[in-house]
Amino acid sequence: MFLQMKVGFVNTFIDIAVLQLAINTWGYAYFDFSIWPQWARDVATKGNDTLAATAAAAAVTAALP
């Protein structure tokens, strides 16, 4: 039983390393991770005040019966 656990832990760490390598190589090539999408730029330039106001309005609307 403990042998299977040891192999499982090693396998998990190898899988995580392979996934990180894949995301950081193929992900950039296929999905252009280095380019920010337009919607992300809009949110970043508006600041946190707009996001906080939107979240507060959504919380109030959700609380209404």
Protein Blocks (a to p, Z undefined) as FASTA:
>chain_A
ZZmmmmmmmmmmmmmmmmmmmmmmmmmmmnopmbccfklmmmmmnommlmmmmmmmmmmm
mmpZZ
